[in-house]
């Protein structure tokens, strides 16, 4: 298998190639992984008609996520000279380097895990899978996205050639799997690093700021009927009070009936 342990979440794809006259305007995949059902999992597309480079992968929240690069630097890829393309695939972004110079960084959404139980193809046309006529010097996949910016261009004419010393083990070198349409070597750095030991529990974080006042809640349900209360205490007749003060004079009385003679 080309990817016995699968692809990590973050990696770097690096290739050195050049177009031939017949392929400059083609729309094709320079690299693609397809699962056993024929569903594309990840790919790098070169659109000759629109002079664009596109990264595609299976999405977690949607069917696919993609990053499309269009610029004058990208357009230069479609001449007939040698060029080095490096893509740094990170969790939330894709960085494109052309001839060892950063071109653009584009955001991407979350990706699904890649299903590698299929085949890896190199150099096939988009709409009919016909092999594309192009020259491939090398293709490398690193298990660290930072390698995209560490690449040198000593292997292409007039490319910058600043040597960077790396302390990584040499890559495994394998030929493309059955179904690849281009002769060349595909180098894969060992991606099967074992997980490290579980770290210690970190310290408690600082207390967060007081939150905003929440909205008024909906009225609660009526409460249950209470139990019958105890009978109140009876009190006796109080003592006779003191004589009160003289009151105000009353109003005149009504006229009485006429008396008998």
C-alpha positions as CSV (number, residue, x, y, z in Angstrom):
1,X,0.0,0.0,0.0
2,X,1.2,3.5,-0.7
3,X,-0.4,4.8,2.5
4,X,-0.4,1.8,4.9
5,X,-1.3,3.9,7.9
6,X,-3.4,6.5,6.1
7,X,-2.8,10.2,5.8
8,X,-2.4,12.4,8.9
9,X,-4.6,15.4,9.5
10,X,-1.7,17.7,8.5
11,X,0.8,16.9,5.8
12,X,2.7,18.4,2.9
13,X,2.4,17.5,-0.7
14,X,5.4,18.4,-2.9
15,X,5.9,17.7,-6.6
16,X,8.2,18.9,-9.4
17,X,6.8,18.7,-12.9
18,X,6.3,20.4,-16.3
19,X,3.5,20.5,-18.8
20,X,3.9,19.3,-22.4
21,X,2.3,21.3,-25.3
22,X,-0.7,19.0,-25.5
23,X,-1.6,19.2,-21.8
24,X,-1.3,22.9,-20.9
25,X,-5.1,23.5,-21.4
26,X,-6.3,20.2,-19.9
27,X,-8.4,19.9,-16.7
28,X,-6.9,17.0,-14.7
29,X,-5.8,15.6,-11.4
30,X,-2.0,15.5,-10.8
31,X,-2.8,13.4,-7.6
32,X,-5.9,11.7,-6.4
33,X,-7.0,9.0,-3.9
34,X,-10.2,7.1,-4.6
35,X,-11.9,4.7,-2.2
36,X,-12.9,1.2,-3.2
37,X,-16.3,2.5,-4.3
38,X,-14.7,5.0,-6.7
39,X,-15.5,8.0,-4.5
40,X,-12.8,10.7,-4.5
41,X,-11.2,11.2,-1.1
42,X,-8.6,13.8,-1.7
43,X,-7.1,15.4,-4.9
44,X,-5.1,18.2,-6.4
45,X,-6.5,19.5,-9.6
46,X,-4.9,21.6,-12.3
47,X,-7.4,23.5,-14.4
48,X,-5.6,24.6,-17.6
49,X,-8.6,26.5,-19.1
50,X,-9.0,28.7,-16.0
51,X,-5.3,28.6,-15.0
52,X,-6.2,27.5,-11.4
53,X,-5.0,24.9,-8.9
54,X,-7.6,23.3,-6.6
55,X,-7.3,21.2,-3.5
56,X,-10.3,18.9,-2.7
57,X,-11.0,16.6,0.2
58,X,-14.0,14.8,1.8
59,X,-15.7,17.2,4.2
60,X,-17.0,16.5,7.7
61,X,-20.0,18.8,7.6
62,X,-20.5,18.7,3.8
63,X,-19.7,16.4,0.9
64,X,-16.4,18.1,0.0
65,X,-14.2,21.0,1.1
66,X,-12.0,22.8,-1.4
67,X,-9.5,25.6,-1.8
68,X,-9.1,27.2,-5.3
69,X,-5.9,29.2,-6.0
70,X,-6.0,31.7,-8.9
71,X,-3.3,34.3,-9.5
72,X,-0.6,35.4,-11.9
73,X,1.9,33.1,-10.0
74,X,-0.5,30.2,-10.5
75,X,-0.9,31.0,-14.1
76,X,2.8,30.7,-14.6
77,X,2.5,27.0,-13.8
78,X,0.9,26.4,-17.2
79,X,3.9,27.3,-19.3
80,X,6.3,24.5,-20.5
81,X,9.0,25.0,-17.8
82,X,9.8,23.0,-14.7
83,X,8.0,24.1,-11.6
84,X,7.8,22.9,-8.0
85,X,4.4,23.0,-6.3
86,X,4.2,22.5,-2.5
87,X,0.9,22.4,-0.5
88,X,0.9,22.6,3.3
89,X,-2.3,20.9,4.4
90,X,-3.2,22.1,7.9
91,X,-6.3,21.6,10.0
92,X,-8.0,24.8,8.9
93,X,-5.9,26.1,6.1
94,X,-4.0,25.2,2.9
95,X,-0.8,27.0,2.0
96,X,0.4,27.0,-1.6
97,X,4.1,27.5,-2.5
98,X,5.2,27.7,-6.2
99,X,8.9,27.5,-6.9
100,X,9.6,27.8,-3.2
101,X,7.7,31.1,-2.7
102,X,4.5,31.4,-0.8
103,X,1.6,32.3,-3.1
104,X,-1.5,32.2,-0.9
105,X,-3.0,30.7,2.2
106,X,-6.7,29.8,2.0
107,X,-9.1,28.6,4.8
108,X,-10.8,25.2,4.7
109,X,-13.5,23.6,6.7
110,X,-13.2,20.4,8.7
111,X,-12.3,17.3,6.8
112,X,-13.4,13.7,7.2
113,X,-10.8,10.9,7.7
114,X,-9.5,9.7,4.3
115,X,-10.5,6.2,3.3
116,X,-7.4,4.7,1.7
117,X,-8.9,1.3,0.8
118,X,-8.9,2.1,-2.9
119,X,-6.2,3.3,-5.2
120,X,-3.9,6.3,-5.8
121,X,-3.7,7.8,-9.3
122,X,-1.3,10.3,-10.8
123,X,-2.0,12.3,-13.9
124,X,-5.6,11.6,-15.0
125,X,-8.0,13.8,-16.9
126,X,-11.0,15.1,-14.9
127,X,-13.9,14.0,-17.0
128,X,-12.8,10.7,-18.6
129,X,-9.7,9.5,-16.6
130,X,-7.5,9.5,-19.7
131,X,-3.8,9.7,-18.8
132,X,-2.3,13.2,-19.2
133,X,1.0,13.7,-21.0
134,X,3.3,15.6,-18.7
135,X,6.8,15.2,-17.2
136,X,7.1,14.3,-13.5
137,X,10.4,14.6,-11.8
138,X,9.4,13.8,-8.2
139,X,6.4,13.6,-5.9
140,X,6.8,13.6,-2.1
141,X,4.3,13.5,0.8
142,X,5.6,14.5,4.2
143,X,3.8,13.9,7.5
144,X,4.4,17.5,8.6
145,X,2.8,20.4,6.8
146,X,5.8,22.7,7.6
147,X,7.9,20.8,5.0
148,X,6.0,22.8,2.3
149,X,8.0,25.9,3.2
150,X,11.2,24.1,3.9
151,X,11.6,22.8,0.3
152,X,14.4,24.2,-1.8
153,X,14.3,24.7,-5.6
154,X,17.9,23.5,-6.5
155,X,16.3,20.9,-8.8
156,X,14.6,23.5,-11.1
157,X,16.3,26.0,-13.5
158,X,16.7,29.5,-12.0
159,X,15.0,28.4,-8.7
160,X,16.2,29.6,-5.3
161,X,18.6,27.2,-3.8
162,X,18.9,27.9,0.0
163,X,19.8,24.6,1.6
164,X,17.9,23.8,4.8
165,X,19.2,21.1,7.1
166,X,16.5,18.7,8.3
167,X,16.9,16.0,11.0
168,X,14.3,13.7,9.7
169,X,14.8,10.1,8.7
170,X,15.0,9.4,4.9
171,X,11.6,8.7,3.2
172,X,10.3,5.4,2.1
173,X,10.4,5.2,-1.7
174,X,7.7,3.3,-3.5
175,X,6.3,3.3,-7.0
176,X,2.7,4.4,-7.7
177,X,0.0,1.8,-7.1
178,X,-1.9,0.0,-9.9
179,X,-4.1,2.6,-11.6
180,X,-1.5,5.4,-11.6
181,X,-1.2,6.9,-15.1
182,X,2.3,8.4,-14.9
183,X,5.7,6.9,-14.5
184,X,7.6,8.4,-11.6
185,X,8.6,7.8,-8.0
186,X,6.3,8.7,-5.1
187,X,8.1,9.2,-1.8
188,X,6.1,8.8,1.4
189,X,7.6,9.7,4.8
190,X,6.6,7.2,7.4
191,X,3.3,8.4,8.8
192,X,2.9,5.6,11.4
193,X,4.3,7.4,14.4
194,X,2.9,5.8,17.6
195,X,0.9,8.0,20.0
196,X,2.8,9.5,22.9
197,X,2.0,8.8,26.6
198,X,-0.9,10.5,28.2
199,X,0.2,13.8,29.7
200,X,-0.5,15.0,33.2
201,X,-3.6,17.0,34.0
202,X,-3.0,20.7,33.5
203,X,-3.7,23.4,36.1
204,X,-7.1,24.9,36.5
205,X,-7.7,27.9,34.3
206,X,-8.6,31.4,35.4
207,X,-12.1,32.1,36.4
208,X,-14.0,33.6,33.4
209,X,-15.7,37.0,33.4
210,X,-19.3,37.3,34.7
211,X,-21.7,36.5,32.0
212,X,-24.5,38.8,30.7
213,X,-27.9,38.9,32.4
214,X,-30.0,36.2,30.9
215,X,-33.5,36.7,29.5
216,X,-36.5,36.3,31.7
217,X,-37.6,32.7,31.9
218,X,-41.1,31.4,31.2
219,X,-43.6,31.2,34.1
220,X,-43.4,28.0,36.1
221,X,-46.2,25.5,36.6
222,X,-48.8,26.0,39.4
223,X,-47.6,24.5,42.7
224,X,-49.3,21.5,44.4
225,X,-52.2,22.2,46.9
226,X,-50.9,22.5,50.4
227,X,-52.0,20.3,53.4
228,X,-54.8,21.4,55.7
229,X,-53.6,23.7,58.4
230,X,-54.1,23.2,62.2
231,X,-57.1,24.9,64.0
232,X,-56.4,28.3,65.4
233,X,-56.3,28.9,69.2
234,X,-59.5,30.3,71.0
235,X,-59.1,33.4,73.3
236,X,-61.4,34.3,76.3
237,X,-63.3,37.6,76.9
238,X,-61.1,40.4,77.8
239,X,-61.3,42.5,81.1
240,X,-63.7,45.6,81.3
241,X,-61.9,48.7,80.0
242,X,-61.7,52.1,81.7
243,X,-64.5,54.8,81.4
244,X,-64.1,56.8,78.3
245,X,-64.2,60.6,77.9
246,X,-67.4,62.5,77.3
247,X,-68.5,62.5,73.8
248,X,-69.6,65.4,71.5
249,X,-73.3,66.7,71.8
250,X,-75.6,64.8,69.5
251,X,-77.9,66.2,66.8
252,X,-81.4,67.5,67.7
253,X,-84.0,64.8,67.9
254,X,-87.1,64.4,65.7
255,X,-90.4,66.2,66.5
256,X,-92.6,64.0,68.7
257,X,-96.2,63.0,68.1
258,X,-99.0,65.3,69.4
259,X,-100.1,64.3,72.9
260,X,-103.6,63.5,74.1
261,X,-105.8,66.2,75.6
